[in-house]
Structures are given as C-alpha cells and as structure tokens.
Amino acid sequence: QVQLVESGGGLVQAGGSLRLSCAASRSTFSANAMGWYRQAPGKQRELVARITSAGNTNYADSVKGRFTISRDNAGNTVYLQMDSLKPEDTAVYYCNAEMWGSYTRNYWGQGTQVTVSS
C-alpha cells in the first residue's frame, strides 16, 4: 500500500507564496500522473493542477499563471509552487497519484490546509 505524504501548507497573506510537497511512501512508486486538488468549505473538490510522467501539465483556469506544478525525476514526488495567492485559494489541498492500467487506480494524501488572509 502506498501513502502520499503532504507538507507545506499554512497561513499566508494575500499576495504571498507557499510551496506544497507530496512524496510517496515507497521510493519505487512511480505514478503515471500526479496532481493537486482542493476543497473549500461547502464546495466540491476540484482539480488545481496535474502533471503526467511525460511532463504534460494542465491547470485550473483560476490558477493559471500563478501556480506551477512539477515533479522529481524519480516520479514519486510532486510539488506545487503557489504565488500571488488570493483569499479564494483558501482550501484543503489534496495530493493525488494515478496508476493507469485496465482501470485507473487513484491514491490520495490526507490533505493540507492552505489559508490566505486578506
């Protein structure tokens, strides 16, 4: 069983930056895609950013130009650099990893709180 361990959340003022990290508990784990989702109170979980093993990325429109997703060469750690943070970015951020096969297996982290004050 693989666990995803997140770190880097916290409280920051609007306009500030935070960097989230997510590492797989097993060093040999190499996901086909990894990403970050977020869920604000009373809202559905939404995709923030995602990167495939080929390096292809996609972002939510609301974070384009402000957030950058990256992953290490081993493919088991993913980062989210968040700049120019806004109060509406406040949410619990969840790391996700996808293993493709006959069906897609999803792994989730426990979530890390990001709070942006105005």
Protein Blocks (a to p, Z undefined) as FASTA:
>chain_A
ZZdddehiacddehiacddddddfbfkbccfbdcdddddehiacddfbdcdfkopacddf
klgokaccdddfkopaccdddehiafklgccdddddddddfbdcddddebiaddddZZ
